[in-house]
Amino acid sequence: MSKPKKKPYPKRPTLPNAKPTAERRDTINPVSTSSTKSQTWLWIALLAVLIFIAYSRALDNQFVDWDDPTYVTENPYLNPANSENLNALMRSVVSLNYHPLTMATLWWNAANSGIESARSYIAFNLVFHAINTALVFFFAFALSKRNVLIALVSALGFGLHPMHVESVAWVSERKDVLYVFFFLLAVLAYLKHLDKGKIGLWWGLALIAFLLSCLSKAMAVSLVPILFLLDYWQGRKLLSVGSILEKIPFIALAVLFGLIALDVQDGGSFYGAFGMVEKNDALADFEVFSFFQRLKFAGYGFMMYIVKLFLPFNLSAFYPYPNLDVVKQGNESGVYLLGLVFTLAVGAWSLWNARKNKIYLFGFGFYLFSIALVLQVISVGAVIMADRYTYLPYFGLFFMLGYGLNALIYKVPSSKYVVWGIIAGLNVFFMLRTREQVDIWQDHDTLWTNVIKLYPNAGEPRKIRGHYYGKTGRIDLAIADFEAALRNNFQNVSIYEGLGNAYGTRGEIDKAIGMFNEALKLDSNNVSVRYNRSIALLNKNPQAAITDLNIVIKNSLLEKAANFGARGYAYLLIGNYKAAQADYSKAISLDAQDPYHFFNRGQAKQMTGDNAGAVVDYQAALKLKPGMPEVVEKMKGLGGQ
């Protein structure tokens, strides 16, 4: 009888990815990870509903008179929105940015719903914001090994935080929602590529998505360091040959679009490759800042964005730099130095604690890499910080927050309901603040009145609101804002130009010319100021007006019918009728819908004895504006021909 064989002991089950205790610090315990596909889509649906509740009133908001005219309402390539204008738009710099894909979507809105209402434009932004929120959920879900709590915290924060209202409710910030859409597609595709382990379809899709993101906004170039960060998070060797080689195309695209951005931000056309819709004077002259001061301002921004993550109060469309006179003396507030110290401390703390858990370096690294380009160290603009700059970077911070709350539940299981209560309460608070911020973006009045309430001594907001008041006929209010800016020592070309326009509207021509002269002392080549001064000079000194208009026509980025029409009128006044005819013919070729071009060319023809030609032009004017009294009177003089 044979002895029965001894059964081997069953193998001890192993946990997936189990490592020695010292290495297990980066794993995420499976708290709240169970989620079927149907449950996942229910979470996505809930996110969409909450976003709609938070942003629903934005659909009734209007265009604001801040970049929206350049991007949409006064953009010559959107009115009319035809294929010829689309082709030109794709090769144009708009508001010192080259982002053709963003402009193509705005063109699409204009082609389908016109430029009178902002509703369809904001709806487009809102839909993409909801999609981006879903992509954030999937991104955090993948990074956290399918942890629902971490994914929800990341997505809720991204979708509902009031600091993101500027990117969604402001039509001109279409570039934010669009570049982040393709950016998130790129990182999701890259994670799939890392799973596959070799260059293939997912790598190619990541590269294509990155290109589309760069064509939407230059800030997309921050993807390159974030790809290395994803390698680090996934445990891949950062400097392996394969890792470096596969990123060369990404780096090349980043360098190309970075160079384009630097050139066009400086007013260039990238060696003649692009045209320009309108040169924007939004960038201020801040050479008075030393490099150390810029570092302090960058640290301040880094710190304040984190503060406003948890305390989103006193949000503003405009955060001014400290008073320039104070800066010149080096006496700016100590809070800026505190910001720099805070930034360095956070960096050191993240590196030190990365030995225990990757989340510290990953979370703060994502935040830093995606916001570094707008921390105002290299390119200093008119604002020290802006809500819209947090649109993508906040992901890193919310991912960290979700990770920490998940760890708390793991360590203290009884805290589960408290944690979910914190998440719910925090996001209800965010949602309510977002609704309030949406109302601030209702129109130009509400937006800039809020800014001036927060920063009453800042000159730029007064300038912007003053111009809006001038455009809408509230001349006394416009003058009050411009004069308040001057009292606060805000010497600016646009302030004097605004005052000149306001006085001109009042009929105070001498005062108007005086203000335009002050503006030209600051910028003698300013085309807009010279044009406006020429209009003020027309009846007082038409020859001087012609001199201004010659400079305007020579230096304008685009040929404009109004320029030739104004010079044609000046030629009429001094009796140079052939030159007047030539200018009005040019004006008509650029804009054949203005009856006054035909009327004035008719006058020039009549003065040279070409009555038949004059009648043809007068009839053309009447066709455009039936009963036009000036034309009717002239026709009587010609015997009603």
C-alpha positions as CSV (number, residue, x, y, z in Angstrom):
1,M,0.0,0.0,0.0
2,S,1.5,3.2,-1.1
3,K,1.9,6.1,1.1
4,P,-0.3,9.0,0.1
5,K,1.5,12.0,-1.3
6,K,1.8,14.9,0.9
7,K,-0.1,17.8,-0.5
8,P,1.9,21.0,-0.9
9,Y,1.0,23.9,1.2
10,P,-1.2,26.3,-0.8
11,K,0.7,29.3,-2.1
12,R,0.3,32.4,0.0
13,P,-1.8,34.9,-1.9
14,T,0.0,38.1,-2.9
15,L,-1.5,41.5,-3.3
16,P,-1.2,43.1,-6.7
17,N,1.9,45.3,-6.9
18,A,2.9,44.2,-3.4
19,K,6.3,45.6,-2.4
20,P,8.3,45.7,0.8
21,T,6.8,48.0,3.4
22,A,9.3,50.8,2.6
23,E,8.1,50.8,-1.0
24,R,4.3,50.6,-0.4
25,R,4.1,54.2,0.6
26,D,3.0,55.3,-2.9
27,T,0.1,52.8,-3.2
28,I,-3.5,54.0,-2.8
29,N,-5.6,51.8,-0.7
30,P,-8.9,50.7,-2.2
31,V,-11.2,53.0,-0.3
32,S,-14.2,53.9,-2.4
33,T,-12.8,52.3,-5.5
34,S,-15.6,50.1,-6.5
35,S,-17.4,51.5,-9.5
36,T,-19.1,49.8,-12.4
37,K,-19.3,51.5,-15.8
38,S,-22.9,52.5,-15.2
39,Q,-22.0,54.0,-11.8
40,T,-19.1,55.9,-13.3
41,W,-21.4,57.5,-15.9
42,L,-23.9,58.3,-13.2
43,W,-21.2,60.3,-11.4
44,I,-20.4,62.1,-14.7
45,A,-24.1,62.9,-15.1
46,L,-24.2,64.3,-11.6
47,L,-21.2,66.4,-12.3
48,A,-22.8,67.8,-15.4
49,V,-26.0,68.7,-13.5
50,L,-24.1,70.5,-10.8
51,I,-22.1,72.5,-13.3
52,F,-25.3,73.5,-15.1
53,I,-26.8,74.6,-11.8
54,A,-23.7,76.6,-11.0
55,Y,-23.4,78.3,-14.4
56,S,-27.0,78.4,-15.7
57,R,-27.3,82.2,-15.3
58,A,-24.2,82.7,-17.4
59,L,-26.2,82.0,-20.5
60,D,-27.9,85.4,-20.1
61,N,-24.6,87.2,-19.7
62,Q,-23.5,89.7,-22.4
63,F,-20.2,90.3,-24.2
64,V,-17.9,92.5,-22.2
65,D,-16.0,95.4,-23.7
66,W,-12.7,93.8,-22.8
67,D,-11.1,91.7,-25.5
68,D,-14.5,90.6,-26.7
69,P,-14.6,93.4,-29.3
70,T,-11.2,92.2,-30.6
71,Y,-12.1,88.5,-30.5
72,V,-15.7,88.8,-31.7
73,T,-17.9,91.9,-31.9
74,E,-15.4,94.1,-33.8
75,N,-13.4,91.3,-35.4
76,P,-13.5,92.0,-39.2
77,Y,-13.0,88.3,-39.9
78,L,-16.2,87.3,-38.0
79,N,-18.5,89.8,-39.8
80,P,-19.2,88.3,-42.2
81,A,-18.2,84.8,-41.1
82,N,-17.4,83.4,-44.5
83,S,-14.8,80.9,-45.8
84,E,-12.5,83.7,-47.1
85,N,-12.4,85.4,-43.7
86,L,-11.9,82.0,-42.0
87,N,-8.8,81.4,-44.1
88,A,-7.5,84.8,-43.2
89,L,-8.3,84.3,-39.5
90,M,-6.2,81.1,-39.4
91,R,-3.2,83.1,-40.4
92,S,-3.8,86.0,-38.0
93,V,-2.6,87.1,-34.6
94,V,-5.5,88.2,-32.4
95,S,-4.9,90.2,-29.2
96,L,-1.2,89.3,-29.3
97,N,-1.9,85.6,-29.4
98,Y,-1.7,83.1,-32.2
99,H,-4.4,80.5,-31.5
100,P,-6.1,79.6,-34.8
101,L,-8.1,76.7,-33.5
102,T,-9.7,78.9,-30.8
103,M,-10.5,81.6,-33.4
104,A,-12.0,78.9,-35.7
105,T,-14.5,77.9,-33.0
106,L,-15.4,81.6,-32.5
107,W,-15.9,81.9,-36.2
108,W,-18.2,78.9,-36.1
109,N,-20.3,80.6,-33.4
110,A,-20.4,83.8,-35.5
111,A,-21.4,81.8,-38.7
112,N,-24.2,80.1,-36.9
113,S,-25.6,82.7,-34.5
114,G,-24.1,86.0,-35.4
115,I,-22.3,88.5,-33.1
116,E,-25.2,90.3,-31.5
117,S,-25.7,87.9,-28.5
118,A,-23.1,86.1,-26.4
119,R,-25.4,83.3,-25.5
120,S,-24.2,80.7,-28.0
121,Y,-20.5,81.5,-27.3
122,I,-21.0,81.1,-23.5
123,A,-23.0,77.9,-24.1
124,F,-20.1,76.5,-26.1
125,N,-17.7,77.4,-23.3
126,L,-20.0,75.8,-20.8
127,V,-20.4,72.5,-22.7
128,F,-16.6,72.2,-23.0
129,H,-16.2,73.0,-19.4
130,A,-18.5,70.1,-18.5
131,I,-16.6,67.8,-20.9
132,N,-13.3,68.9,-19.3
133,T,-14.7,68.1,-15.9
134,A,-15.5,64.6,-17.0
135,L,-12.0,64.2,-18.5
136,V,-10.6,65.4,-15.2
137,F,-12.6,62.7,-13.5
138,F,-11.2,60.0,-15.8
139,F,-7.6,61.4,-15.5
140,A,-7.7,61.3,-11.7
141,F,-9.5,57.9,-11.8
142,A,-6.6,56.5,-13.9
143,L,-3.9,58.1,-11.8
144,S,-5.4,56.8,-8.5
145,K,-5.9,53.3,-9.7
146,R,-9.7,53.7,-10.1
147,N,-10.4,55.5,-6.8
148,V,-13.8,57.2,-7.1
149,L,-13.3,59.5,-4.1
150,I,-10.1,61.0,-5.4
151,A,-11.6,61.3,-8.9
152,L,-14.7,63.0,-7.6
153,V,-12.8,65.5,-5.4
154,S,-10.6,66.4,-8.4
155,A,-13.6,66.8,-10.8
156,L,-15.9,68.6,-8.4
157,G,-13.2,71.1,-7.5
158,F,-12.4,71.6,-11.2
159,G,-16.0,72.0,-12.3
160,L,-17.4,74.1,-9.5
161,H,-14.6,76.3,-8.2
162,P,-15.4,80.0,-8.6
163,M,-11.9,80.8,-9.8
164,H,-12.8,79.1,-13.0
165,V,-15.7,81.3,-13.8
166,E,-13.5,83.7,-15.8
167,S,-12.4,80.9,-18.1
168,V,-16.0,79.9,-18.8
169,A,-18.2,83.0,-18.6
170,W,-15.8,85.3,-20.5
171,V,-16.2,84.7,-24.3
172,S,-12.6,85.7,-25.0
173,E,-11.3,83.0,-22.7
174,R,-12.6,80.3,-25.1
175,K,-8.9,79.4,-25.4
176,D,-8.8,78.1,-21.8
177,V,-11.6,75.5,-22.2
178,L,-10.3,74.5,-25.6
179,Y,-6.6,74.0,-24.8
180,V,-7.4,72.2,-21.6
181,F,-9.8,69.8,-23.5
182,F,-7.0,68.7,-25.8
183,F,-4.4,68.8,-23.0
184,L,-6.5,66.3,-21.0
185,L,-7.0,64.1,-24.0
186,A,-3.2,64.2,-24.5
187,V,-2.4,63.1,-20.9
188,L,-5.1,60.4,-21.0
189,A,-3.6,59.0,-24.2
190,Y,-0.1,59.2,-22.8
191,L,-1.2,57.2,-19.8
192,K,-2.5,54.5,-22.2
193,H,0.8,54.7,-24.0
194,L,2.6,54.0,-20.7
195,D,0.4,51.0,-20.1
196,K,1.3,49.6,-23.5
197,G,5.0,50.2,-23.0
198,K,5.9,51.1,-26.6
199,I,5.4,53.8,-29.1
200,G,2.2,53.2,-31.0
201,L,-1.3,54.5,-31.6
202,W,-1.7,56.0,-28.1
203,W,1.6,57.9,-28.3
204,G,0.5,59.2,-31.7
205,L,-2.9,60.3,-30.4
206,A,-1.2,62.1,-27.5
207,L,1.1,64.0,-29.9
208,I,-1.9,65.0,-32.1
209,A,-3.9,66.2,-29.1
210,F,-0.9,68.2,-27.9
211,L,-0.6,69.9,-31.3
212,L,-4.3,70.8,-31.2
213,S,-3.9,72.1,-27.6
214,C,-1.0,74.4,-28.7
215,L,-3.1,75.7,-31.6
216,S,-5.7,76.6,-29.0
217,K,-3.4,78.4,-26.5
218,A,0.3,78.6,-26.1
219,M,0.2,77.6,-22.4
220,A,-0.3,74.1,-23.6
221,V,3.6,73.8,-23.9
222,S,3.5,73.0,-20.1
223,L,2.6,69.5,-21.2
224,V,6.2,68.6,-21.7
225,P,7.4,68.7,-18.1
226,I,4.1,67.1,-17.0
227,L,4.8,64.1,-19.3
228,F,8.0,63.6,-17.2
229,L,5.9,64.0,-14.1
230,L,3.5,61.3,-15.3
231,D,6.6,59.0,-15.9
232,Y,7.6,59.7,-12.3
233,W,4.1,58.9,-10.9
234,Q,3.9,55.7,-12.9
235,G,7.3,54.6,-11.6
236,R,9.1,54.9,-15.0
237,K,12.8,55.8,-15.2
238,L,12.8,59.5,-16.1
239,L,16.0,59.7,-18.0
240,S,16.0,56.5,-19.9
241,V,16.8,56.6,-23.6
242,G,13.3,55.5,-24.6
243,S,11.7,58.1,-22.4
244,I,13.8,60.9,-23.8
245,L,13.5,59.9,-27.5
246,E,9.7,59.6,-27.4
247,K,9.4,63.1,-26.0
248,I,11.5,64.8,-28.7
249,P,8.5,65.5,-31.0
250,F,6.7,67.0,-28.0
251,I,9.7,69.1,-27.1
252,A,10.0,70.3,-30.7
253,L,6.4,71.4,-30.8
254,A,6.7,73.2,-27.4
255,V,9.8,75.1,-28.6
256,L,8.1,76.1,-31.8
257,F,4.9,77.4,-30.2
258,G,6.9,79.0,-27.4
259,L,9.0,81.0,-29.9
260,I,5.8,82.0,-31.7
261,A,4.2,83.1,-28.5
262,L,7.3,85.2,-27.4
263,D,7.4,86.9,-30.8
264,V,3.7,87.8,-31.2
265,Q,3.4,88.9,-27.5
266,D,6.1,91.4,-28.4
267,G,4.0,92.7,-31.3
268,G,5.7,90.6,-34.0
269,S,4.3,88.4,-36.8
270,F,6.8,85.5,-36.5
271,Y,8.9,86.6,-39.5
272,G,5.9,87.6,-41.5
273,A,4.1,84.3,-41.2
274,F,1.0,85.9,-39.6
275,G,-1.2,88.9,-40.1
276,M,-2.7,90.8,-37.2
277,V,-6.3,91.6,-36.4
278,E,-5.6,94.3,-33.9
279,K,-2.5,95.3,-31.9
280,N,-3.4,95.1,-28.2
281,D,-2.0,97.5,-25.7
282,A,-2.8,95.3,-22.7
283,L,0.8,94.7,-21.9
284,A,2.2,97.5,-19.7
285,D,5.7,98.8,-19.5
286,F,7.1,97.4,-16.3
287,E,10.8,97.5,-16.9
288,V,11.0,99.3,-13.6
289,F,10.7,95.9,-11.9
290,S,14.0,94.2,-11.0
291,F,14.5,90.5,-11.4
292,F,14.2,90.0,-7.7
293,Q,11.0,92.0,-7.6
294,R,9.6,89.8,-10.3
295,L,10.5,86.7,-8.4
296,K,8.7,88.1,-5.4
297,F,5.6,88.8,-7.5
298,A,5.8,85.3,-8.9
299,G,5.9,83.9,-5.4
300,Y,3.0,86.0,-4.3
301,G,0.9,84.7,-7.2
302,F,1.9,81.1,-6.4
303,M,0.8,81.6,-2.8
304,M,-2.4,83.6,-3.4
305,Y,-3.7,81.0,-5.9
306,I,-3.4,78.4,-3.1
307,V,-5.1,80.8,-0.6
308,K,-8.0,81.4,-3.0
309,L,-8.4,77.7,-3.6
310,F,-9.8,77.5,0.0
311,L,-10.9,81.1,0.5
312,P,-12.3,82.3,-2.9
313,F,-13.3,85.8,-1.8
314,N,-12.8,89.2,-3.4
315,L,-12.3,87.6,-6.8
316,S,-11.5,90.1,-9.4
317,A,-11.1,90.4,-13.2
318,F,-8.1,92.5,-12.5
319,Y,-5.4,92.2,-9.8
320,P,-3.1,95.2,-10.1
321,Y,0.6,95.4,-9.4
322,P,1.6,97.6,-6.4
323,N,1.9,101.3,-7.0
324,L,4.8,101.9,-9.4
325,D,6.2,104.8,-7.4
326,V,6.4,102.5,-4.4
327,V,8.1,99.8,-6.5
328,K,10.7,102.2,-7.9
329,Q,11.7,102.9,-4.3
330,G,11.8,99.2,-3.5
331,N,9.2,99.7,-0.7
332,E,6.5,97.3,-1.9
333,S,4.6,95.3,0.8
334,G,6.3,92.5,2.7
335,V,3.6,90.1,1.5
336,Y,5.4,89.7,-1.8
337,L,8.6,88.5,0.0
338,L,6.4,86.2,2.1
339,G,5.0,84.8,-1.2
340,L,8.5,84.0,-2.4
341,V,9.5,82.4,0.9
342,F,6.3,80.4,0.9
343,T,7.0,79.1,-2.6
344,L,10.5,78.0,-1.8
345,A,9.2,76.4,1.4
346,V,6.5,74.5,-0.4
347,G,9.1,73.3,-3.0
348,A,11.5,72.1,-0.3
349,W,8.7,70.4,1.7
350,S,7.5,68.6,-1.4
351,L,11.0,67.3,-2.3
352,W,11.6,66.2,1.3
353,N,8.3,64.4,1.7
354,A,8.6,62.8,-1.8
355,R,10.7,60.1,0.0
356,K,7.6,59.1,1.9
357,N,4.9,59.5,-0.8
358,K,5.0,60.7,-4.4
359,I,1.8,62.6,-4.1
360,Y,3.6,65.7,-2.7
361,L,5.9,66.1,-5.6
362,F,3.3,65.1,-8.1
363,G,0.6,67.4,-6.9
364,F,2.6,70.5,-6.4
365,G,4.7,69.7,-9.5
366,F,1.6,69.6,-11.7
367,Y,0.4,72.9,-10.2
368,L,3.8,74.5,-10.6
369,F,4.6,73.3,-14.1
370,S,1.1,74.3,-15.5
371,I,1.2,77.8,-13.9
372,A,4.8,78.7,-14.1
373,L,4.5,80.5,-17.5
374,V,2.0,83.0,-16.1
375,L,3.7,83.7,-12.7
376,Q,5.1,86.9,-14.4
377,V,8.8,86.2,-14.0
378,I,9.6,86.5,-17.7
379,S,6.6,88.3,-19.3
380,V,5.1,90.9,-17.1
381,G,1.6,92.1,-18.1
382,A,-0.8,94.5,-16.6
383,V,-1.9,92.2,-13.8
384,I,0.0,90.4,-11.1
385,M,-2.4,87.4,-11.2
386,A,-5.6,86.3,-12.9
387,D,-8.3,83.8,-12.0
388,R,-8.2,82.2,-15.4
389,Y,-4.6,81.1,-14.9
390,T,-5.8,78.5,-12.4
391,Y,-8.0,76.7,-14.8
392,L,-5.7,73.7,-15.4
393,P,-3.2,74.1,-12.5
394,Y,-5.8,73.6,-9.8
395,F,-6.1,69.9,-10.8
396,G,-2.8,69.2,-9.1
397,L,-4.0,70.7,-5.8
398,F,-7.4,69.1,-5.9
399,F,-5.9,65.7,-6.7
400,M,-3.7,66.1,-3.6
401,L,-6.7,67.0,-1.5
402,G,-8.6,64.0,-2.7
403,Y,-5.6,61.8,-2.0
404,G,-5.4,63.2,1.5
405,L,-9.1,62.7,2.3
406,N,-8.9,59.1,0.9
407,A,-5.9,58.4,3.2
408,L,-7.8,59.8,6.2
409,I,-10.6,57.3,5.6
410,Y,-8.1,54.5,5.3
411,K,-6.5,55.4,8.6
412,V,-9.7,56.3,10.4
413,P,-12.5,54.3,8.8
414,S,-15.1,56.0,11.1
415,S,-14.3,59.3,9.5
416,K,-15.8,58.2,6.2
417,Y,-19.1,60.1,6.6
418,V,-17.3,63.2,8.0
419,V,-15.1,63.2,4.9
420,W,-18.0,62.9,2.5
421,G,-19.8,65.6,4.5
422,I,-16.7,67.9,4.1
423,I,-16.6,67.2,0.3
424,A,-20.3,67.9,0.0
425,G,-20.2,71.1,2.1
426,L,-17.1,72.4,0.4
427,N,-18.6,72.0,-3.1
428,V,-21.9,73.5,-2.1
429,F,-19.9,76.5,-1.0
430,F,-18.0,76.5,-4.3
431,M,-21.2,76.3,-6.3
432,L,-22.8,79.2,-4.4
433,R,-19.7,81.4,-4.9
434,T,-19.6,80.4,-8.5
435,R,-23.2,81.6,-9.1
436,E,-22.3,84.9,-7.5
437,Q,-19.2,85.2,-9.7
438,V,-21.2,84.4,-12.8
439,D,-23.4,87.4,-11.9
440,I,-20.4,89.6,-11.6
441,W,-19.6,88.7,-15.3
442,Q,-23.1,89.6,-16.3
443,D,-21.9,92.6,-18.3
444,H,-19.2,95.3,-18.5
445,D,-20.8,97.5,-15.9
446,T,-21.1,94.8,-13.2
447,L,-17.6,93.4,-14.0
448,W,-15.6,96.6,-13.7
449,T,-17.7,98.2,-11.0
450,N,-16.7,95.1,-8.9
451,V,-13.1,95.6,-9.8
452,I,-13.1,99.3,-8.9
453,K,-14.9,98.5,-5.6
454,L,-12.0,96.2,-4.7
455,Y,-9.2,98.4,-6.1
456,P,-10.4,102.0,-6.2
457,N,-7.0,103.5,-6.8
458,A,-6.0,101.3,-9.7
459,G,-5.8,103.2,-13.0
460,E,-6.3,100.4,-15.6
461,P,-9.9,99.4,-14.4
462,R,-10.9,103.1,-14.5
463,K,-9.5,103.3,-18.0
464,I,-11.4,100.3,-19.2
465,R,-14.7,101.3,-17.7
466,G,-14.2,104.9,-18.9
467,H,-13.9,103.8,-22.5
468,Y,-17.0,101.7,-22.1
469,Y,-19.0,104.6,-20.7
470,G,-17.7,106.7,-23.6
471,K,-18.9,104.1,-26.2
472,T,-22.3,103.9,-24.6
473,G,-22.8,107.7,-24.5
474,R,-22.3,108.3,-20.7
475,I,-19.7,111.0,-21.3
476,D,-19.8,112.5,-17.8
477,L,-19.1,109.1,-16.2
478,A,-16.4,108.4,-18.7
479,I,-14.6,111.7,-17.9
480,A,-15.0,111.0,-14.2
481,D,-13.2,107.7,-14.6
482,F,-10.4,109.0,-16.7
483,E,-9.8,111.9,-14.4
484,A,-9.8,109.6,-11.4
485,A,-7.1,107.5,-13.1
486,L,-5.0,110.6,-13.7
487,R,-5.3,111.7,-10.1
488,N,-3.9,108.3,-9.1
489,N,-0.9,109.1,-11.3
490,F,-1.8,106.6,-14.1
491,Q,-0.2,108.3,-17.1
492,N,-1.5,106.3,-20.1
493,V,-2.0,107.0,-23.8
494,S,-5.5,105.4,-23.7
495,I,-6.6,107.7,-20.8
496,Y,-5.7,110.9,-22.7
497,E,-7.3,109.4,-25.9
498,G,-10.5,108.6,-24.0
499,L,-10.6,112.1,-22.6
500,G,-10.1,113.5,-26.1
501,N,-12.9,111.5,-27.4
502,A,-15.2,112.5,-24.6
503,Y,-14.5,116.2,-25.0
504,G,-14.9,115.9,-28.7
505,T,-18.3,114.3,-28.2
506,R,-19.2,117.3,-26.1
507,G,-18.1,119.6,-28.8
508,E,-15.2,121.0,-26.8
509,I,-12.7,120.6,-29.7
510,D,-9.8,122.5,-28.3
511,K,-9.9,120.4,-25.1
512,A,-10.1,117.3,-27.2
513,I,-7.1,118.3,-29.3
514,G,-5.2,119.1,-26.1
515,M,-5.8,115.6,-24.8
516,F,-4.8,113.9,-28.0
517,N,-1.6,116.0,-28.0
518,E,-0.8,114.7,-24.5
519,A,-1.4,111.1,-25.7
520,L,1.0,111.6,-28.6
521,K,3.7,112.9,-26.3
522,L,3.6,109.4,-24.8
523,D,3.4,107.5,-28.1
524,S,3.8,109.6,-31.3
525,N,3.1,106.6,-33.6
526,N,-0.2,105.6,-32.0
527,V,-2.5,105.1,-35.0
528,S,-5.7,105.3,-33.0
529,V,-4.9,108.6,-31.3
530,R,-3.8,110.1,-34.6
531,Y,-7.0,109.1,-36.3
532,N,-9.1,110.6,-33.5
533,R,-7.1,113.8,-33.5
534,S,-7.6,114.1,-37.3
535,I,-11.4,113.9,-36.8
536,A,-11.1,116.7,-34.2
537,L,-9.0,118.8,-36.6
538,L,-11.1,118.3,-39.7
539,N,-13.0,121.6,-39.5
540,K,-10.3,123.6,-37.7
541,N,-7.3,122.6,-39.7
542,P,-8.0,120.1,-42.5
543,Q,-4.4,120.1,-43.8
544,A,-3.2,119.0,-40.3
545,A,-5.9,116.3,-40.3
546,I,-4.5,115.1,-43.7
547,T,-1.0,114.9,-42.2
548,D,-2.3,112.7,-39.3
549,L,-4.4,110.5,-41.7
550,N,-1.4,109.9,-44.0
551,I,0.5,108.5,-40.9
552,V,-2.6,106.4,-40.0
553,I,-3.0,104.9,-43.4
554,K,0.7,104.1,-43.7
555,N,0.9,102.4,-40.3
556,S,-2.5,100.7,-40.0
557,L,-2.4,96.9,-39.8
558,L,-5.5,96.7,-41.9
559,E,-6.9,99.0,-44.6
560,K,-10.0,100.6,-43.2
561,A,-12.7,102.4,-45.1
562,A,-13.1,105.0,-42.3
563,N,-9.4,106.1,-42.7
564,F,-9.8,106.8,-46.4
565,G,-13.3,108.3,-45.9
566,A,-11.9,110.8,-43.3
567,R,-9.0,111.8,-45.6
568,G,-11.3,112.2,-48.5
569,Y,-13.5,114.6,-46.5
570,A,-10.4,116.6,-45.6
571,Y,-9.5,116.8,-49.3
572,L,-13.0,118.0,-50.0
573,L,-12.6,120.8,-47.4
574,I,-9.4,122.1,-49.0
575,G,-10.7,121.8,-52.5
576,N,-8.6,118.8,-53.7
577,Y,-11.5,117.1,-55.4
578,K,-9.5,114.5,-57.5
579,A,-7.7,113.3,-54.3
580,A,-11.1,113.2,-52.5
581,Q,-12.6,111.1,-55.3
582,A,-9.7,108.7,-55.2
583,D,-10.0,108.2,-51.4
584,Y,-13.7,107.7,-51.5
585,S,-13.3,105.2,-54.3
586,K,-10.9,103.3,-52.1
587,A,-13.3,103.6,-49.1
588,I,-16.2,102.2,-51.3
589,S,-14.0,99.2,-52.3
590,L,-13.5,98.4,-48.6
591,D,-17.1,99.2,-47.5
592,A,-19.8,99.6,-50.2
593,Q,-22.6,99.8,-47.6
594,D,-21.8,103.3,-46.3
595,P,-24.1,105.8,-48.1
596,Y,-21.9,108.8,-47.1
597,H,-18.9,107.4,-49.1
598,F,-21.1,107.6,-52.3
599,F,-22.6,111.0,-51.3
600,N,-19.2,112.6,-50.7
601,R,-17.7,111.1,-53.8
602,G,-20.7,112.5,-55.7
603,Q,-19.9,115.9,-54.2
604,A,-16.3,115.7,-55.4
605,K,-17.5,114.8,-58.9
606,Q,-20.0,117.6,-59.0
607,M,-17.4,120.1,-58.0
608,T,-15.2,119.0,-61.0
609,G,-18.2,119.4,-63.3
610,D,-19.0,115.6,-63.6
611,N,-22.7,116.0,-62.9
612,A,-23.6,112.7,-64.5
613,G,-21.1,110.8,-62.3
614,A,-22.4,112.7,-59.3
615,V,-26.0,111.6,-60.0
616,V,-24.9,108.0,-60.2
617,D,-23.2,108.3,-56.8
618,Y,-26.2,110.2,-55.3
619,Q,-28.6,107.5,-56.5
620,A,-26.3,104.8,-55.0
621,A,-26.5,106.6,-51.7
622,L,-30.3,106.9,-51.8
623,K,-30.5,103.1,-52.5
624,L,-28.6,102.5,-49.3
625,K,-30.4,105.2,-47.3
626,P,-33.8,106.1,-48.9
627,G,-34.8,109.7,-48.4
628,M,-31.3,110.8,-47.3
629,P,-31.9,114.6,-46.9
630,E,-28.4,115.7,-48.0
631,V,-28.7,113.7,-51.2
632,V,-32.3,114.9,-51.9
633,E,-31.1,118.5,-51.6
634,K,-28.1,117.9,-54.0
635,M,-30.4,116.2,-56.5
636,K,-32.7,119.3,-56.5
637,G,-29.7,121.4,-57.4
638,L,-29.0,119.2,-60.4
639,G,-32.6,119.5,-61.6
640,G,-33.7,116.2,-60.1
641,Q,-31.7,114.2,-62.6
